[in-house]
Amino acid sequence: MLQVGYTNEYVNVGVGYAFFGYAKYQEMMAGVALARSFGRFSIGLQANYLTLYCGDELGYRGTFIPQIGVAVNVLPELTIGVHGFNPFMQTIAIDDQVRRRLPAIYSLGLDYRWKEVLHWSVQADYDVNNTYRIATGVEWQAIERLVVKVGVYYQQQLVGCMGVAVTWDRLRLDANFELHPLLGVTCQGRIGVKI
Amino acid sequence: MRWRVVGIVWLVCMSSWAQQYQLADILEDIYGQLAEYGIAMDDVAEQLMEIAENPIDLNQTNAEELGQLCWLTDEQIDDILLYQYQHAFVSVYDLQLIHSLKDYDIRNLLPFVEVKGDRLEVKGKDMYFREVFHYAKHEITLRADARNIEDYENDPMYGKLRYRFDYQKKVQAGLTICRPTGGAWEQMQYGAFVQLQDIGCIKNLSVGNFQANFGQGLVIGSPFKMGKNRWMSSGMNAREGVRKFTSVSDDYQAFHGIGTTLRWGWAEVSAMYSIDQQKDSVWHHLVGVNATAKWKKLKVGVTAIENIYSDSTDAQSVVGVNARYNWGKVDLWGEIAATQGKRWGWGGIVGMNFTPISDVNILALYRYYSPYFDNPYAYAFSEKSRLNDENGFYLGVDVRTFAKWRLAAYVDAFREGYDVMAQADFIPNMTYDMNWRVRARRQVDKDTYALRYRLVYRLHGWVFRTQINANIVKTDGWNYGISLLQDVEYHVPTLPIVLQMRAQAFDAREWNNRIYAYENDVLYAYSIPNVYGLGGRFWLNAQYKNNDTFSLYLRVSETIYQQAWAVEHNKNSTRTDVHALLRVKL
């Protein structure tokens, strides 16, 4: 996954590209995002184009998927947000007769800031084609360059999560780990550069 | 000035009430959550009673000693020690000046602390052994019970004789003789110990019944350290090393032999030998050693034990390495151990306890015990009572930011399911307080959802406790359990008499719906019986404490089952217990 963002006083712009798959099956999604803050609330829109490659016989299939999010600063310390991915429940045609459902996820969350060094977040997601997920976590700015994260989420199983983020000047490194009771440990990493 | 006067008056009032009922409330809060783990509660309760009768001197204490009060967080202990270092305590009222101690924390602390002497005095005067017997305290307790329980119809009597010798907590000895209910005179139980503590380089020397605790307990651990509860720091600061074990009824959790922990500055070395006879005249020998080094904020220890059986059964070795590092607001700790019996097994636990901001405490830990990790002396964090074949992540949060409220929650995710608990305490003043607790637990064969509400109200020598417990359990189908109890406690003015009584109604007809509720009992007897069935339970306690020399305790309790339920489950419709205890202190 690769993302690039540009911020200015008028609007924040971002582009992103994600790829998953192997030789006989691939998913690619590219998107352009616009976001702006209006004082106590912010709004973001992202237009994505999803492409599936389903082998030589079926070839490439694609569709547009919108994404929208709104965040409101209810209190100086408390922010509530809602988000929709594929809110109109788009499907994608695999062939002339088969249409595949794409995830349509609605999210509701809040973020509470304690003294600027501690964030507590709660988020509930509902995937129309799947099940719900509830997550909560804490992010602590331990020192200027180090952030510690712990949390849990429930989606049919209860999964624990931990992570750290390290900042060096313009560089930020994130490492996150999940412990699924059946599937074991999953790792995610992220590198961010501020240009 | 006005607020300081109000604060002092409040603390004076609190002190006079504190020891009378606070200990019971604290024990109920701790044990109510640990009842299912079969922990030697009377040993732990006795330890706390000892502290209450010999309070900790705030100007002479250290982290290990304060760690015995398991409800204190690391931050609170650090703040107390920092205040001690910077200012020294003039009186217990100075606890109000420590920001991390809330009103309810101070109230829970008062029975166990005092201020005597100046911080600059040398800790403990020189000890002369000729003074030991002259100035020692002696305590004799005689207890007799009669139990009308169907299992003991032919022999309902229980008896216990207990003697304690104590010289400044440095030289202690004890003897306990117990006749269990339904046991023949040949089946009398005996327990004895002699303990030297904090004398020169001897941190502890115990002969007789003793227990040991090193690291996180994967090699040898204290039974009290395991389990999940609201007191998230429990066990993190627990005193390591060897110490006496006083319970007779939970004798299987003790070692029998000799153990010692020696201390030289930054190093501690422990050694122990235990012997006991198992069935078929097989003798079991256990030899253990530990070496721990402390350097600034880092502590590292190595522990090893060897189990040897006289019938040449395969011996078992267990070895472990533990470490702990304190970095400001973060406490990192962990232990890894391996057992070698017929096959090698290993287990590990790693955790982090941190206080990102004052009043918020977070504990996260991960444990893994392989299927072949099997050490009967390990007591560490676990979903089960035995550390074996387990893999899980635990996250706990304790929030004390909001005035008058304390919020706590934990989530434990393990392979077979999960365990989630949330508790809210509302403590507006010294007159009343209440808490709510909800718990959801999924295990392999059942789902359990439980709720508890508790209200405590105090007024002019009267204390009223109301508690509602409810649960629903899904096994093959859904079944419920519910209990409503009302406690009344009265401290008779001008007389050294305390009366306590309870009336409880319960409806929990399936065993899975049983409900645990802490009960006051005679001295040194703390019980958390479960109620199961359909009926009611009543008990009356009377305490007479003439002076420090002579005390008398009497308790009568009765459980009455609905006749049809009792017949169906082959139980007596009534079960009556009478406990009496006489204590003499010299």
Interface residues (C-beta under 8 A of the other chain):
Chain A: W114 K115 V117 L118 V138 W140 A142 V148 V150 G151 V152 Y154 Q157 L158 V159 G160 M162 L179 P181 L182
Chain B: K329 V330 F354 P356 I357 V360 I362 A364 Y366 N391 G392 F393 Y394 L395 V397 T401 V411 A413 F414 R415 E416 G417 Y418 V420
